[in-house]
Amino acid sequence: MRVLVTGGAGYIGSHTVLHLLSAGHDVVVVDDFSNARPAVVDRLAELAGRPVEVHRLDVTDEQELHRLLDGAGFEAVVHFAAFKAVGESVARPLDYYRNNLGATIAVAAAMVRHGITHLVFSSSATVYGAERPCR
């Protein structure tokens, strides 16, 4: 299966990429490297024993996202491209709305446009707080 992993150079994204590669999937990483280092992708390639295709891209840029997906044959998207620091989200809520909500909407719209029907979406449980039960 050809899988696009947004935020694939982040901590959880990179571990997911490695597992997908080891399961034999064709994986493409998209990351803007705002919370990750490009060297992570080199390390993934080293651990997987094969190159990892990576694109530096802010997935809120719908035009560039469509360009990447056009004719690329993706069957699934694993969406990890989000900011996660709770304290920072309180100090900069509009940045978080733009990135987290905007990226998810852009990815979903691009998936519809390109006929991609499988999505794994992840959100940090941290945003719910330790004192509240998950719903």
Stockholm file with secondary structure:
# STOCKHOLM 1.0

chainA/1-135         MRVLVTGGAGYIGSHTVLHLLSAGHDVVVVDDFSNARPAVVDRLAELAGRPVEVHRLDVTDEQELHRLLDGAGFEAVVHFAAFKAVGESVARPLDYYRNNLGATIAVAAAMVRHGITHLVFSSSATVYGAERPCR
#=GR chainA/1-135 SS CEEEEETTTSHHHHHHHHHHHHTTCEEEEEECCSSSCTHHHHHHHHHHTSCCEEEECCTTCHHHHHHHHTTSCCCEEEECCCCCCHHHHHHCHHHHIIIIIHHHHHHHHHHHHTTCCEEEECCCGGGGCTTSCCC
#=GC SS_cons         CEEEEETTTSHHHHHHHHHHHHTTCEEEEEECCSSSCTHHHHHHHHHHTSCCEEEECCTTCHHHHHHHHTTSCCCEEEECCCCCCHHHHHHCHHHHIIIIIHHHHHHHHHHHHTTCCEEEECCCGGGGCTTSCCC
//
